[in-house]
Amino acid sequence: MKVCNTCGLEKDVSCFYFSKTNKDGLMGICKSCRASRLAPYAKEYREKTKDQRRLNKRAWDEKNRDKVRADSAAWYAANRESVAAYNKKWMAENKGRRRASYERWRSANMHVVSENAMRHYASKIGATPAWADKPAILRLYLKAREWGFAVDHIVPLRSKLVCGLHVPANLQLLTKQENSAKSNRTWPDMPE
């Protein structure tokens, strides 16, 4: 047992930091008093060095990527139930916030939404081959959104006479009026 020089309370020796300069090998001030005395300085230091510490951590994480991933995976495996419970609670409490966030993302990424919908439809009818260049298709949908056009399948995906594929070579940009007029009734080399 030892008495703290600041609060005057008698505490267990485990409540004191080690110090080589003192005879008993312990600091004269207890851990809680020292923490409260240093708190304002620590806060100021943290604020002053926040950006540099963030950069240092990012660099360390980048350098030790495998260790960070392994540690994260181990922590997640050990805390799977509590993470799931936290996520479920957060999602229930933040429905409006999640909806607003999704709407912001959706309005900024309509090309992705359109491409996903068409890819889903094409995969349901078996019109998207495994070798289709999906990034090129997505770029075409992005151009269509930027320019105000519609993405059209040159050879329709479903028709009485022919079925095309959902691949970049079968896509073209048309105005929305041209695309509506064309529908799935016309294509190049169409039989009379």
VENDA-V31011 format. One record per helix or strand of 3 or more residues. SS is the DSSP state (@ for helix, = for strand). FROM is the first residue (numbers start at 1). TO is the last residue. If there is no record, write none. Layout:
BEGIN
SS/FROM/TO ; SS/FROM/TO
END
This chain:
BEGIN
@/13/15 ; =/16/18 ; =/26/30 ; @/31/48 ; @/50/63 ; @/65/78 ; @/80/93 ; @/95/108 ; @/110/124 ; @/134/147 ; =/150/153 ; @/168/170 ; =/171/174 ; @/176/182
END
